[in-house]
Amino acid sequence: MHPSLTSMMCLGNENWSNAQLSFNIQGMIATLKACYPCNSNSTEENNLVKWNNNNNSCVILNVDGSCLGSPTRAGYGGVLRNYAGFSGYIQNASDILFVELYAIYQGLLLAKNMGISDLVCYSDSLHCINILNGPP
């Protein structure tokens, strides 16, 4: 095997050598720098971000799902705050509602397996929330 091709990175259906990968990363960095120019006249400012648990004393579950591309790739993930995180891939899934609901299901299953019964779940999918809060 040619020495310059010994390390390859597979992205989608493309194989990139280290040189190509490095070139593409440098190009992305240049694009980001152009989009967000550094203003040398300003002082550095730190923006602190704090997560708000809305005064809940129970465990908080945050979940999300995603479908992307063609063919569609679907994944999900979540965090049981201060306990554990999880993520996964759903093969051949293209329905974002299914993926979002599956993320909630996996989070609830993890909480149950950890013996957590006092739980609040946050999702960015209003459709899922409406389904779960709908008529019994």
C-alpha positions as CSV (number, residue, x, y, z in Angstrom):
1,M,0.0,0.0,0.0
2,H,1.2,3.5,-0.8
3,P,2.6,5.2,2.4
4,S,0.5,8.3,1.9
5,L,-2.6,6.3,1.7
6,T,-2.1,4.1,4.8
7,S,-4.4,6.3,6.9
8,M,-7.7,6.8,5.3
9,M,-10.9,8.3,6.7
10,C,-14.2,7.1,5.4
11,L,-16.9,9.9,5.2
12,G,-20.1,8.7,3.6
13,N,-19.0,7.0,0.4
14,E,-15.7,8.9,0.1
15,N,-12.3,7.9,1.2
16,W,-10.1,10.8,2.1
17,S,-6.4,10.7,2.7
18,N,-4.9,12.5,5.6
19,A,-3.7,15.3,3.3
20,Q,-7.2,15.7,1.8
21,L,-8.8,15.6,5.3
22,S,-6.3,18.2,6.6
23,F,-6.9,20.5,3.5
24,N,-10.7,20.3,4.0
25,I,-10.5,21.0,7.7
26,Q,-8.2,24.0,7.0
27,G,-10.8,25.2,4.5
28,M,-13.6,24.9,7.0
29,I,-11.6,26.8,9.6
30,A,-11.0,29.6,7.0
31,T,-14.7,29.8,6.2
32,L,-15.6,29.9,9.9
33,K,-13.1,32.7,10.6
34,A,-14.5,34.7,7.6
35,C,-18.0,34.3,9.0
36,Y,-17.0,35.3,12.5
37,P,-14.3,37.9,12.1
38,C,-12.3,38.7,15.2
39,N,-12.7,42.4,16.2
40,S,-9.3,43.4,17.7
41,N,-10.8,46.6,19.3
42,S,-13.1,44.6,21.5
43,T,-12.2,43.0,24.8
44,E,-12.8,39.3,25.2
45,E,-16.1,38.6,26.8
46,N,-17.1,35.4,28.5
47,N,-20.8,34.4,28.2
48,L,-21.7,32.0,31.0
49,V,-24.5,29.7,30.3
50,K,-26.5,28.0,33.0
51,W,-29.1,25.3,32.6
52,N,-32.4,25.9,34.4
53,N,-34.1,23.0,36.0
54,N,-37.2,25.1,36.8
55,N,-36.8,24.3,40.5
56,N,-37.5,20.6,40.0
57,S,-35.9,18.5,42.7
58,C,-36.3,15.3,40.7
59,V,-34.0,13.8,38.0
60,I,-34.2,15.6,34.7
61,L,-34.2,13.7,31.4
62,N,-33.3,15.7,28.2
63,V,-33.8,13.9,24.9
64,D,-33.5,14.6,21.2
65,G,-33.7,12.8,17.9
66,S,-32.5,13.5,14.4
67,C,-33.0,12.3,10.8
68,L,-30.5,13.5,8.2
69,G,-29.4,12.9,4.6
70,S,-30.3,10.6,1.8
71,P,-30.4,7.8,2.5
72,T,-31.7,8.9,5.8
73,R,-29.6,8.3,8.9
74,A,-31.5,8.5,12.2
75,G,-30.1,8.9,15.7
76,Y,-31.2,9.8,19.2
77,G,-29.7,10.6,22.5
78,G,-30.3,12.0,25.9
79,V,-29.0,12.8,29.3
80,L,-30.3,11.9,32.8
81,R,-28.8,15.0,34.5
82,N,-26.1,14.1,37.0
83,Y,-26.5,10.4,36.3
84,A,-26.0,9.0,32.7
85,G,-26.2,9.7,29.0
86,F,-27.2,7.5,26.1
87,S,-27.3,7.6,22.4
88,G,-28.1,5.3,19.5
89,Y,-28.7,4.8,15.8
90,I,-31.9,3.5,14.2
91,Q,-31.3,1.7,11.0
92,N,-33.7,2.4,8.1
93,A,-35.7,5.0,10.0
94,S,-36.8,8.1,8.3
95,D,-39.7,9.2,10.5
96,I,-38.6,12.0,12.8
97,L,-41.6,11.5,15.1
98,F,-40.7,7.8,15.6
99,V,-37.0,8.8,16.3
100,E,-38.1,11.5,18.9
101,L,-40.5,9.1,20.6
102,Y,-37.8,6.4,20.6
103,A,-35.4,8.8,22.4
104,I,-38.0,9.4,25.1
105,Y,-38.7,5.7,25.4
106,Q,-34.9,4.9,25.7
107,G,-34.6,7.6,28.4
108,L,-37.5,6.3,30.4
109,L,-36.2,2.8,30.1
110,L,-32.8,3.8,31.3
111,A,-34.3,5.7,34.2
112,K,-36.5,2.7,35.1
113,N,-33.4,0.4,35.0
114,M,-31.5,2.8,37.3
115,G,-34.4,2.8,39.8
116,I,-35.3,6.4,39.1
117,S,-39.0,7.0,39.6
118,D,-39.2,10.8,40.2
119,L,-38.4,12.2,36.7
120,V,-39.2,15.2,34.4
121,C,-38.6,14.8,30.7
122,Y,-37.7,17.6,28.3
123,S,-38.0,17.2,24.5
124,D,-37.8,19.8,21.7
125,S,-40.6,17.9,19.9
126,L,-43.9,19.6,20.6
127,H,-45.7,16.8,18.6
128,C,-44.2,14.2,21.0
129,I,-45.2,16.2,24.0
130,N,-48.8,16.5,22.7
131,I,-49.0,12.8,22.0
132,L,-47.8,11.9,25.5
133,N,-50.0,14.5,27.2
134,G,-53.0,13.7,25.0
135,P,-56.2,11.8,26.0
136,P,-55.5,8.5,27.7
